[in-house]
Structure formats: C-alpha cells, structure tokens
Amino acid sequence: IWKKAKVGIDYHIAHEKHYYSVPHQCIKQTINCRITTNSIECFLHGKRIAHHQRYYYAGHTTIHEHMPKAHKAYVEWTPERLTQWANEVGPQTQQLIKAVIDARALPQQGFRACLGILRLGKKYGNDRLEKAAALALKTGALRYQHIESILKKGLEQFPLAQSTRTLVPEHTNVRGHDYFKTPTQSE
C-alpha cells in the first residue's frame, strides 16, 4: 500500500505505532511511503530516501546515518561513561546517576536527565550537587526537576529528619490509640 506521512521533528515517520527514521534533512516534509508485508520504503520527490524492515510492534527503528551530527555523538554515550563522569563529582552523584539510568526501561532514556543533573554541578558547584544527590537518594527524588528544585531552594544544606513521623500534640479532643480498642482486644 502507499500512504503519505509527515516527517516529525525527530526525523521519524509513524506507521502502526512503530517509528521509522528518514534523513534528518526531511524534517517537517510530507513523504510517500510504500508499505509491504516485510518492508517500508520512503520516497521524497520520487527518490527513495529510506528503506526499513517492517515491524508489527510499537517502537523505534533508527538508521545511524539519518541522525544529525549532534544525535550521532549522543548515541555514543554509555551508562558507564555517565557514571564515571558522575564519580568525578562524588560517590553520591555516581549513585544518583546509576539510579536514574536503572529506573528506565532502556538506559538511553535516562541520558538526557543525567546530563542535565551533571550540568547542575557547573551552575551550583560540585559540592552542592553531591549533597543534593545524597538528599535525592534518601528521598527517592530521582528526576532532574527534583534535583534542580533541591539546589534552587538550598535544601541540600539542611539535615534530613531521621523520622517522617509527626507527633500529635496533647489535646482534650485527641483520643489516642487506646480509645479505638475494643474490649476483646488485649494490650
């Protein structure tokens, strides 16, 4: 079958919830696609610009040559490279970066957040980032926005309370746990 497809800003076209890359120069253009049982061919002005094996599941298929130069460099990043860089800041930052990567289905999905977190060290200083990473790990705040908020508000400078339990003040209207025990319950 033939169909028209608009190339997204991520230089991919969609067919049945699977995304196929085309050369990045074709962003925002409408192209023609020939879809067979086994393949997808993409044409622009009658010239074939991409050929992919057809997949019947949701996902992405990207050909390295279709990527802009900046994206090609990004693909060469590895979780080990990021955690090694984070270790230069400190062990807490290294654990945070590892936790961010491990929280994703694919490691590459966490790279942008990791790079953003590491860039915060340039803005706020590595010492503050290391303290913020320790706080984030204790509280489970593993997103870039959480780390940025901790640093903006200076929360890393305050000790984390040992208990999150709040004590209820004495008051005549507060009944306490003994009030709710039934006579059959033993103490």
trRosetta pair geometry for C-beta under 8 A, 3 or more apart (Angstrom, degrees):
i j d omega theta_ij theta_ji phi_ij phi_ji
1 34 7.7 167 84 -154 35 49
1 35 5.1 -17 61 61 83 99
2 32 6.2 -13 -167 -172 104 101
2 33 6.9 152 -155 80 53 51
2 34 5.7 -24 -98 -100 75 64
2 35 7.5 170 -89 16 23 79
3 15 7.7 136 65 -110 139 107
3 32 7.6 156 84 -155 31 58
3 33 5.3 -19 65 60 78 101
3 35 6.6 5 15 -3 106 122
4 30 5.5 8 -179 179 111 107
4 31 7.2 158 -155 81 63 34
4 32 6.0 -41 -100 -99 63 58
4 33 7.4 151 -112 13 14 85
5 13 4.0 66 140 -159 141 128
5 14 7.0 -178 -150 47 121 56
5 15 7.2 -62 -90 -62 144 90
5 30 7.1 163 82 -153 31 63
5 31 5.8 -24 64 63 82 83
5 32 7.9 128 20 -121 78 12
5 33 5.2 33 -1 -18 121 127
5 42 7.6 -71 54 -123 125 104
6 13 7.3 154 73 -119 31 91
6 28 7.2 -10 -178 -154 96 35
6 29 7.5 -177 -148 96 61 26
6 30 5.2 -36 -95 -96 69 73
6 31 7.9 141 -106 16 22 71
7 11 6.2 1 178 -136 112 43
7 12 7.3 142 -154 64 71 18
7 13 5.7 -59 -99 -68 60 89
7 22 5.6 -88 -114 54 125 131
7 26 4.8 116 -19 123 173 94
7 27 5.5 -129 117 -122 115 28
7 28 6.3 -54 76 -2 88 17
7 29 5.4 17 24 52 118 68
7 30 7.7 -153 0 -84 77 23
7 31 6.2 56 -42 -4 103 114
8 11 7.1 -85 75 -12 69 14
8 12 5.5 -17 45 60 112 70
8 13 7.2 165 -1 -88 86 39
8 14 7.5 56 -26 -25 125 96
8 19 7.9 -43 27 -144 135 122
8 27 7.4 -42 108 -141 30 78
9 27 5.8 52 -125 -159 43 119
9 28 7.0 29 -81 -56 67 88
10 19 7.7 6 95 174 123 146
11 21 5.7 32 121 -150 94 83
11 22 5.9 -136 177 62 81 66
11 23 7.0 -92 -162 122 125 21
11 24 4.2 -63 -86 -105 150 63
11 26 6.8 100 -138 62 85 84
11 27 5.6 -63 -81 -77 75 88
11 66 5.9 172 140 154 132 106
11 67 7.4 168 65 -104 149 43
11 68 7.7 163 -24 -25 148 88
12 19 4.0 34 161 174 138 108
12 20 6.1 143 -156 67 83 29
12 21 5.3 -49 -95 -89 77 53
12 22 7.2 148 -111 10 27 76
12 60 6.7 -61 -118 -138 156 97
12 62 7.2 -65 -85 -90 112 89
13 19 7.0 161 75 -151 30 65
13 20 5.6 -25 58 61 82 87
13 22 6.2 44 -14 -17 104 119
13 31 6.8 -96 -72 54 147 118
13 33 6.6 -170 122 -66 154 138
13 42 6.6 150 17 -105 145 132
14 17 7.1 10 -168 -94 105 17
14 18 7.2 144 -153 73 61 36
14 19 5.4 -33 -94 -96 69 74
14 20 8.0 160 -93 17 21 74
15 18 6.0 -28 71 63 72 86
15 20 6.7 2 17 0 107 116
15 33 6.9 -150 -70 140 133 161
15 35 6.4 175 -156 -102 152 138
15 40 6.2 180 27 -111 157 147
15 54 7.8 -65 98 -137 136 95
16 56 7.1 -28 118 -136 140 54
17 57 7.7 -69 98 158 109 30
17 58 4.1 -51 144 -99 115 86
18 54 8.0 120 78 -166 151 60
18 55 4.9 167 -135 77 160 102
18 56 7.6 -81 -30 -93 140 10
18 57 6.6 81 -78 77 114 41
18 58 6.2 -153 -75 -127 64 28
18 59 5.6 1 -126 54 84 68
18 60 7.5 176 -167 -82 64 25
18 61 6.9 27 169 -4 106 103
19 59 7.3 -126 30 110 78 39
19 60 4.7 -18 66 -111 106 72
19 61 7.1 -179 90 28 56 63
20 40 5.6 -135 -53 88 173 143
20 42 7.2 180 112 -42 123 127
20 50 6.8 146 146 135 108 139
20 52 4.7 -132 -144 8 125 164
20 61 5.2 -5 -112 65 66 105
21 50 6.7 -164 100 -134 61 148
21 52 7.8 127 42 -72 66 132
21 60 7.8 57 -43 -179 91 91
21 61 6.6 -125 3 104 86 63
21 62 4.3 81 -35 -129 137 61
21 63 5.2 -150 76 24 127 76
21 66 4.1 143 147 87 122 159
21 67 7.6 -36 -158 -57 148 68
22 26 4.9 -49 120 59 120 142
22 31 6.6 169 -117 -2 169 166
22 42 5.1 -98 -99 113 118 162
22 44 7.9 112 -180 -37 137 120
22 49 5.5 48 -160 114 101 117
22 50 4.5 -114 -111 -20 70 143
22 66 6.1 156 117 -143 14 130
23 26 5.4 95 74 -5 78 104
23 49 5.7 -98 8 178 107 112
23 50 7.1 -163 -17 -58 71 103
23 65 7.6 -40 -101 125 84 84
23 66 5.1 -124 -93 -132 38 74
24 27 6.1 4 -177 -38 59 104
24 66 6.1 127 -32 164 74 65
24 67 6.3 50 -41 -159 126 19
24 68 4.6 -113 108 -52 174 82
24 71 7.7 160 -76 21 146 137
26 29 4.8 -90 -172 41 72 123
26 31 6.5 18 -179 -54 136 129
26 44 5.9 -132 -118 -70 125 152
26 49 6.4 98 -53 146 148 162
29 44 6.5 39 124 -127 140 123
31 42 5.3 30 138 -172 142 96
31 43 6.2 159 -178 73 94 44
31 44 5.0 -56 -116 -79 102 80
31 49 7.1 -90 -137 38 144 131
32 42 7.4 146 81 -158 47 50
32 43 4.6 -23 68 64 97 103
32 44 7.7 171 23 -79 76 34
33 40 5.9 -13 -169 -169 112 95
33 41 6.8 154 -156 79 58 48
33 42 5.4 -21 -101 -101 80 66
33 43 7.4 -179 -81 19 31 78
34 40 7.4 157 79 -156 51 45
34 41 4.5 -5 54 57 100 103
34 43 7.1 49 -12 -12 98 115
35 39 7.8 -164 -146 97 42 49
35 40 5.3 -4 -108 -109 75 80
35 54 6.8 96 -157 -101 83 135
36 39 5.2 19 51 50 105 76
36 40 7.7 -159 28 -72 66 41
36 54 7.0 -153 74 -21 61 142
37 54 7.0 -164 139 55 27 146
38 53 6.6 -50 168 -148 74 72
38 54 5.7 168 166 28 18 107
39 51 6.5 -7 -175 -171 122 85
39 52 6.6 154 -158 84 71 47
39 53 6.0 -60 -103 -118 70 35
39 54 5.4 -135 -82 -23 10 94
40 50 7.9 -4 111 113 89 99
40 51 7.5 165 87 -153 52 42
40 52 4.8 -9 58 61 96 98
40 53 7.9 19 18 103 81 11
40 54 5.2 114 -28 -86 89 87
41 48 5.7 -46 -176 -133 109 111
41 50 7.1 167 -156 91 45 58
41 51 5.1 -5 -109 -107 78 78
41 52 7.9 -175 -77 25 37 64
42 48 7.0 107 75 -156 49 63
42 49 5.3 -59 103 63 98 89
42 50 4.1 17 41 53 118 98
42 51 7.5 -143 21 -65 74 40
42 52 8.0 38 -14 1 103 100
43 46 6.2 -1 175 -132 120 12
43 47 6.4 151 -154 70 78 30
43 48 5.5 -46 -95 -93 79 50
43 49 6.6 140 -120 6 24 86
44 47 6.0 -30 68 61 67 85
44 49 5.0 26 9 -24 106 137
48 51 6.5 21 173 -53 124 99
50 63 6.9 -172 -137 14 103 140
50 66 6.9 29 -100 -88 121 132
52 61 5.4 113 -152 110 134 142
52 63 7.7 -132 -87 -40 95 111
53 61 7.5 -152 58 -142 77 160
55 59 6.4 -51 117 55 151 115
55 61 6.5 154 -2 -42 131 129
62 66 6.5 -131 -168 61 74 122
62 67 6.9 53 171 -59 118 102
63 66 4.6 87 71 -7 89 110
63 67 8.0 -156 94 -19 53 80
64 67 6.1 -49 -168 11 41 115
64 72 6.6 77 -174 -119 86 95
64 75 7.0 -138 -123 77 93 171
67 71 4.0 -125 -172 89 113 119
67 72 4.9 147 98 -60 126 76
67 75 7.1 -127 -53 -23 179 131
68 71 5.1 90 57 9 74 104
68 72 7.3 -134 97 -11 38 88
69 72 5.6 -52 -151 28 35 115
69 73 6.9 33 155 -17 65 101
70 73 6.1 -55 -158 33 33 109
70 74 6.7 36 146 -22 64 108
71 74 5.2 -52 -150 33 40 119
71 75 6.6 47 152 -27 67 98
72 75 5.8 -48 -156 25 34 113
72 76 7.3 34 149 -20 60 102
73 76 5.8 -55 -162 28 39 114
73 77 7.9 54 143 -34 62 89
74 77 6.0 -35 -170 2 45 115
74 111 7.1 126 -174 125 94 147
75 108 7.9 -1 -125 -125 57 133
77 81 5.6 -130 -156 70 65 136
77 82 6.5 54 178 -48 110 99
77 108 7.8 123 80 -118 101 79
77 111 5.6 111 100 -142 141 136
78 81 4.6 101 53 0 78 101
78 82 7.3 -149 91 -1 45 84
78 107 7.8 21 -166 123 51 145
79 82 5.8 -59 -151 39 35 109
79 83 6.2 27 157 -14 70 108
79 98 7.6 79 179 -118 109 64
79 101 4.9 112 -127 -171 112 160
79 107 4.6 -78 -58 -162 116 142
80 83 6.0 -57 -141 41 30 105
80 84 6.1 33 157 -22 65 109
81 84 5.8 -55 -147 35 27 113
81 85 6.5 27 154 -18 62 106
82 85 5.7 -55 -149 36 32 110
82 86 6.2 32 152 -19 66 107
82 97 5.4 -159 139 174 103 132
82 101 6.9 144 79 -61 140 134
82 111 6.8 -145 -65 -126 147 75
82 114 4.9 20 -167 147 141 147
82 115 7.5 -89 -120 -64 114 68
82 118 7.5 -136 -156 -38 85 142
83 86 5.4 -51 -144 38 35 115
83 87 6.4 46 152 -29 64 100
83 94 5.4 71 -167 -156 79 85
83 97 5.3 179 -97 98 63 122
83 98 5.4 48 -106 -68 123 89
83 101 7.6 -76 -55 6 103 146
84 87 5.6 -47 -152 25 32 116
84 88 7.5 41 147 -24 57 94
85 88 5.9 -45 -168 17 39 115
85 89 7.9 35 140 -12 61 96
85 97 8.0 158 72 -118 85 173
85 118 6.2 18 124 -133 119 152
86 89 5.7 -50 -167 30 48 111
86 93 4.5 -153 -175 128 92 94
86 94 4.3 147 109 -93 106 54
86 96 7.1 -151 -167 62 141 85
86 97 4.0 -141 -57 -2 163 146
86 98 7.8 -148 69 -27 153 75
86 114 7.5 -77 -60 -167 124 103
86 118 6.3 -106 -88 -92 77 110
87 90 7.4 -106 -159 92 36 6
87 91 6.9 26 -132 -91 74 49
87 93 7.5 -169 -77 81 24 95
87 94 4.2 41 -78 -81 70 132
89 93 4.0 -11 88 49 124 162
89 94 7.5 174 58 -41 89 73
89 118 7.1 -149 -34 -132 140 79
89 121 5.4 -109 -110 -102 128 151
89 126 4.7 -151 -139 -151 81 104
89 129 5.7 -59 -170 96 137 125
89 130 5.7 -173 150 -70 92 91
89 133 7.7 112 117 -16 129 149
90 93 5.0 93 58 11 76 103
90 94 7.0 -134 102 -7 40 90
90 126 7.0 138 -18 165 102 100
90 129 7.9 156 25 95 112 87
90 130 3.8 37 36 -118 149 124
90 133 7.2 168 76 51 107 141
91 94 5.4 -52 -146 35 36 116
91 95 6.4 37 155 -19 67 102
92 95 5.7 -52 -150 36 33 110
92 96 6.4 36 150 -21 65 105
92 130 5.2 104 54 -169 116 71
92 131 7.6 68 80 -83 158 17
92 133 4.1 138 129 99 97 112
92 134 4.2 -47 -145 -65 151 78
92 137 6.5 -131 -161 -1 89 138
93 96 5.5 -50 -146 35 34 115
93 97 6.4 34 155 -19 66 103
93 117 7.7 168 -154 140 94 114
93 118 7.6 99 177 -100 124 74
93 121 7.6 28 -125 -71 154 128
93 126 7.8 -64 -34 -160 157 83
93 129 5.9 36 -91 132 128 101
93 130 5.5 -72 -32 -103 105 63
93 133 4.3 -147 -84 -50 55 167
94 97 5.9 -53 -147 36 30 109
94 98 6.4 30 153 -17 63 107
95 98 5.6 -56 -148 39 32 113
95 99 6.2 33 153 -21 66 107
95 133 7.1 127 62 158 86 115
95 137 5.9 25 111 -98 120 146
96 99 5.6 -56 -148 37 30 111
96 100 6.4 32 153 -21 65 103
96 117 6.9 -148 124 167 123 154
96 133 4.0 -112 -24 -152 143 101
96 136 5.7 54 -121 84 124 126
96 137 5.8 -110 -82 -60 82 99
96 142 7.1 -177 -160 -128 78 76
96 147 7.5 93 177 -89 146 132
97 100 5.7 -50 -148 33 32 112
97 101 6.5 29 154 -15 64 106
97 114 5.0 74 -142 -137 93 109
97 117 6.8 -170 -88 82 83 139
97 118 7.3 33 -90 -58 127 103
98 101 5.9 -58 -149 39 31 109
98 102 6.0 26 155 -17 66 112
99 102 5.7 -56 -138 42 29 110
99 103 6.2 37 158 -30 63 106
99 137 6.7 155 -7 -112 160 88
99 142 5.5 -115 124 -123 111 127
100 103 5.9 -55 -151 26 26 114
100 104 7.5 20 153 -17 57 105
100 110 4.8 150 138 -169 86 127
100 113 5.5 -147 -177 103 134 122
100 114 5.5 165 92 -75 140 87
100 117 7.0 -164 -38 -8 164 152
100 142 5.4 179 -89 177 71 100
100 143 7.9 128 -121 -96 104 31
101 104 6.4 -66 -166 29 35 107
101 107 4.9 16 -169 -141 103 83
101 110 4.4 -168 -102 77 48 147
101 111 7.7 49 -103 -66 95 56
101 114 6.5 17 -59 -62 92 137
103 110 6.8 112 58 -89 84 135
103 142 5.7 123 -26 124 160 151
104 107 6.5 132 77 -104 117 22
104 108 7.9 -129 120 59 145 40
104 109 4.0 -174 -172 76 140 112
104 110 4.3 -154 -8 -40 140 102
105 109 6.4 45 50 14 75 151
106 109 4.9 100 68 -12 84 104
107 110 6.2 -67 -168 36 45 104
107 111 7.2 64 141 -49 72 91
108 111 5.4 -25 -156 -10 48 121
110 113 5.4 -60 -163 46 62 112
110 114 5.7 65 141 -28 85 106
111 114 5.5 -58 -146 38 32 113
111 115 6.2 30 159 -18 68 105
112 115 5.9 -53 -147 36 29 109
112 116 6.4 31 153 -18 62 107
113 116 5.6 -57 -151 38 31 114
113 117 6.3 33 152 -21 66 104
113 143 6.6 -88 -146 -153 135 55
113 144 4.5 -140 -147 -41 82 108
114 117 5.7 -52 -147 34 31 111
114 118 6.4 27 156 -14 65 107
115 118 5.8 -56 -146 40 31 109
115 119 6.3 36 152 -23 64 105
116 119 5.6 -53 -149 33 31 113
116 120 7.0 44 149 -31 61 95
116 144 4.4 17 96 -134 133 138
116 148 7.9 -44 150 -55 110 117
117 120 5.7 -43 -163 14 36 117
117 129 7.6 123 167 -157 77 115
117 133 7.9 89 175 -91 123 99
117 144 5.6 -127 -59 -112 82 78
117 147 5.2 45 -123 68 96 165
118 121 5.9 -33 -173 10 48 116
118 129 7.9 74 -130 -173 36 153
119 122 5.6 -42 -168 24 55 113
119 123 7.0 44 142 -11 73 103
120 123 5.6 -59 -152 42 44 109
120 124 5.6 -4 165 18 80 113
120 129 5.6 140 102 -104 97 113
120 132 7.7 -73 124 71 139 154
120 147 6.2 -164 13 129 169 115
120 148 6.2 -141 -102 -92 134 71
120 151 5.9 173 -179 -4 125 166
121 124 6.8 -70 -121 58 22 79
121 125 6.7 -46 -166 129 58 14
121 126 4.6 34 -159 -89 112 65
121 129 4.2 -51 -90 -16 80 160
123 151 7.8 92 95 142 109 147
124 128 4.5 -98 143 83 107 136
124 129 6.0 132 80 -54 110 83
124 132 7.7 41 104 -14 152 143
124 151 4.7 -80 -81 -167 167 130
125 128 4.8 81 71 13 94 103
125 129 6.8 -164 95 -8 47 89
126 129 5.4 -55 -143 39 36 114
126 130 6.2 42 157 -26 68 102
127 130 5.8 -52 -151 31 29 112
127 131 6.7 24 152 -13 62 105
128 131 5.8 -56 -150 39 35 109
128 132 6.1 35 152 -19 68 107
128 151 6.0 92 143 -128 118 98
128 156 5.9 125 -166 73 71 145
128 157 7.9 -29 -126 -58 91 89
129 132 5.5 -54 -144 39 32 112
129 133 6.2 38 153 -25 65 103
129 147 7.8 35 -143 -180 77 118
129 151 7.1 -1 -90 -90 61 131
130 133 5.7 -49 -149 31 29 114
130 134 6.8 32 151 -20 61 102
131 134 5.7 -50 -153 32 35 113
131 135 6.6 33 150 -15 65 104
131 156 3.8 113 115 167 105 119
131 157 7.1 58 134 -71 153 46
132 135 5.6 -54 -150 39 35 111
132 136 6.1 38 152 -22 67 107
132 147 5.5 96 144 -154 124 79
132 150 4.4 137 -143 108 104 130
132 151 5.2 -26 -84 -64 155 86
132 155 7.5 85 -115 73 84 86
132 156 4.1 -76 -72 -73 65 138
133 136 5.6 -53 -144 37 31 114
133 137 6.3 33 156 -21 64 104
133 147 7.2 16 -82 -124 60 118
134 137 5.9 -54 -149 34 28 110
134 138 6.6 26 154 -17 62 107
134 156 7.5 102 53 -146 92 100
135 138 5.8 -58 -150 37 32 110
135 139 6.2 5 161 1 68 114
135 141 7.5 -9 122 42 80 123
135 150 5.8 160 87 -149 134 144
135 155 6.4 158 163 118 166 100
135 156 5.2 -137 -5 -109 139 73
135 160 6.2 165 -124 -62 83 120
136 139 6.3 -70 -140 50 26 95
136 140 7.8 -105 172 69 56 9
136 141 4.4 -98 -139 74 76 91
136 142 6.4 122 164 -83 109 44
136 146 6.0 118 -124 120 108 118
136 147 5.6 -16 -74 -87 148 83
136 150 6.4 -109 -62 -22 94 159
137 140 7.8 34 -171 -69 24 33
138 160 5.6 -47 112 -100 155 178
139 160 7.4 -149 -53 -128 100 135
141 146 3.5 -167 173 172 107 147
141 147 7.1 159 125 -55 106 59
141 150 7.1 134 102 -46 150 124
142 146 6.9 43 32 44 17 144
143 146 4.7 101 59 -1 79 102
143 147 7.4 -152 94 -3 44 84
144 147 5.9 -60 -153 38 34 107
144 148 6.1 32 154 -18 69 110
145 148 5.7 -55 -144 39 30 112
145 149 6.2 33 156 -21 64 108
146 149 5.8 -58 -150 36 28 111
146 150 6.5 32 152 -22 64 104
147 150 5.6 -50 -150 31 33 114
147 151 6.5 25 154 -12 64 107
148 151 5.9 -61 -151 41 30 107
148 152 6.1 32 154 -22 68 109
149 152 5.6 -51 -138 36 31 112
149 153 6.1 10 167 -1 65 112
149 155 7.7 16 125 7 74 132
150 153 6.6 -74 -149 49 20 96
150 155 4.6 -92 -149 56 69 113
150 156 5.5 74 157 -45 107 91
151 154 7.4 31 -172 -74 30 36
151 155 7.9 -68 -47 34 21 81
151 156 6.7 7 -90 -5 57 123
154 157 5.1 -20 170 14 88 121
154 158 7.8 85 127 -16 79 94
155 158 6.0 -59 -163 32 51 106
161 164 6.6 119 91 -82 118 51
168 171 8.0 -93 156 17 92 103
168 174 5.7 166 149 -153 125 150
169 174 7.5 159 82 -13 56 156
170 174 7.1 -144 -152 54 30 131
171 174 4.5 86 61 -1 90 106
175 178 7.9 -135 152 64 79 69
175 179 3.6 -36 162 2 116 163
175 180 7.2 103 115 -36 127 84
176 179 5.7 116 67 -7 68 100
177 180 6.2 -66 -162 37 45 105
177 181 7.3 57 147 -37 71 96
178 181 5.9 -43 -158 9 43 116
181 185 4.7 -120 -165 69 95 132
181 187 7.5 3 -144 -79 165 83
182 185 5.2 101 56 -6 73 101
